[in-house]
Amino acid sequence: MNTLATNPVVTILETLHREAAISDRELMETMMARLNAPETSADQVMADLFAKEKADYRSVYHDYADNFLAVSPRYGQFLYMMARACKARRIVEFGTSMGISTIYLAAALRDNSGGQLISSEMEHTKVTRARASLDAAGLADLVDIREGDALETLRSIEEPVDFLLLDGAFSLYLPVLKLIEPWLAPGAVVFGENAFDPDYLAYLDNPINGYLSQMLPLDEGRGNGFAVRVG
């Protein structure tokens, strides 16, 4: 069975991706202009962003309250495929946003004969939109969206996790990973969309921490990282 190929999921995802493209166009154009400006470098742009986030990630992220900041359809399908391939039954997602990636992952759980997806989101309006979309897609029963700061909402997991998606504030990838780490099952997969934080990447690359990792040639430029818990 492939829930992604059935309605209402197909129609809802098409609508959300279309809205995301419109909503985020100006933001993406502004970011690309900064990255391509001759007077600066991509490394400096990212360093400035991390500095702002680390100073006050709540305010920085609140500025994107109207933006989807969504995964692409191709990456969403890849997440679905990987969750199916590893027969995930318990998934944690950092950064629900409007619920696009959440739908892909919940669809995988449905086709894996059930499970639970715990997702965290700070912005109330995004939580409301995501819950409505999941309900319309017939997937709400599989998802627990926890509203608030992930460093608080994801403290209570209490069961093994098969799949972790990091797609929120960039500077929190490593803290959130360490928070979930005690619950990661052997062989659990970890995906970091926009995984640009040098500290996060260095942590995954250090064998002592128990991961094998590499960047994915998927949506190049978006820093899609993949890791497996082996230790």
Residue pairs with C-beta under 8 A, 6 or more apart in sequence:
1 111
2 111
3 9
3 107
3 108
3 110
3 111
3 139
4 10
4 13
4 77
4 80
4 104
4 107
8 136
8 137
8 138
9 103
9 107
9 137
9 138
9 139
12 103
12 133
12 136
12 137
13 73
13 76
13 100
13 103
13 104
16 68
16 70
16 98
16 99
16 100
16 103
16 133
17 70
17 73
17 100
19 68
19 98
20 68
20 70
20 98
20 100
23 66
23 67
23 68
24 67
24 68
24 69
24 70
27 64
27 67
31 45
34 40
34 45
35 42
35 45
46 196
49 170
50 170
50 171
50 196
50 197
52 60
53 60
53 61
53 169
53 170
53 171
53 172
54 171
57 169
57 171
57 172
58 122
58 149
60 169
61 122
61 123
61 168
61 169
62 122
62 123
65 123
65 125
65 126
66 125
68 97
68 98
68 100
69 95
69 97
69 167
70 97
70 98
70 100
70 101
71 79
71 100
71 101
71 104
71 167
71 193
72 219
72 222
74 218
74 219
75 193
75 218
75 219
75 222
75 224
76 100
76 101
76 103
76 104
77 104
78 218
79 101
79 104
79 105
79 108
79 165
79 191
80 104
80 105
80 107
80 108
81 108
82 163
82 189
82 191
83 91
83 105
83 108
83 109
83 112
83 163
84 108
84 111
84 112
86 162
86 163
86 187
86 188
86 189
87 112
87 162
88 108
88 109
88 112
88 115
88 162
88 163
88 189
89 109
89 112
89 114
89 115
89 116
89 162
90 115
90 116
90 118
90 159
90 160
90 161
90 162
90 163
91 105
91 108
91 109
91 115
91 116
91 117
91 118
91 161
91 162
91 163
91 164
91 165
92 117
92 118
92 119
92 154
92 157
92 161
92 163
92 164
92 165
92 180
92 183
93 101
93 102
93 105
93 117
93 118
93 119
93 120
93 164
93 165
93 167
94 119
94 120
94 150
94 154
94 164
94 165
94 166
94 167
94 168
94 172
94 173
94 176
95 101
95 119
95 120
95 121
95 150
95 165
95 166
95 167
95 168
95 169
96 102
96 119
96 120
96 121
96 126
96 127
96 130
96 145
97 121
97 126
97 130
97 167
98 126
98 129
98 130
98 133
99 126
99 129
99 130
99 131
99 133
99 134
101 165
101 167
101 193
102 117
102 119
102 130
102 134
102 143
102 145
103 133
103 134
103 137
103 139
105 117
105 163
105 165
106 117
106 134
106 137
106 139
106 142
106 143
107 137
107 139
109 115
109 116
109 117
109 142
110 139
110 142
114 142
115 142
116 142
116 143
116 144
117 142
117 143
117 144
118 144
118 146
118 154
118 157
119 130
119 143
119 144
119 145
119 146
120 145
120 146
120 147
120 148
120 149
120 150
120 153
120 154
120 168
121 127
121 130
121 145
121 146
121 147
121 168
122 147
122 148
122 149
122 150
122 168
124 147
127 145
127 147
130 145
131 140
131 145
134 140
134 143
134 145
146 153
146 154
147 153
150 168
150 172
150 176
150 179
151 172
151 175
151 176
151 179
154 176
154 179
154 180
155 179
157 180
157 183
158 183
159 183
160 183
160 184
160 185
160 188
161 180
161 183
161 184
161 185
161 188
162 185
162 187
162 188
162 189
163 188
163 189
163 191
164 177
164 180
164 184
164 188
164 189
164 190
164 191
165 191
165 193
166 173
166 176
166 177
166 190
166 191
166 192
166 193
166 195
167 191
167 192
167 193
167 194
168 176
170 194
170 196
170 197
171 197
173 192
173 195
173 197
173 200
174 197
174 199
174 200
174 203
177 190
177 200
177 203
184 190
184 229
185 229
186 229
186 230
187 228
187 229
187 230
188 228
188 229
189 226
189 227
189 228
189 229
190 204
190 211
190 213
190 225
190 226
190 227
190 228
190 229
191 224
191 225
191 226
191 227
192 200
192 223
192 224
192 225
192 227
193 222
193 223
193 224
194 222
194 223
194 224
195 201
195 215
195 223
195 224
195 225
196 223
201 213
201 225
203 209
203 211
204 211
204 213
204 225
204 227
205 211
205 213
207 231
209 231
210 229
210 230
210 231
211 227
211 228
211 229
211 230
211 231
212 227
212 228
212 230
213 225
213 226
213 227
213 228
214 225
214 226
214 227
215 223
215 224
215 225
215 226
216 224
216 225
216 226
218 224
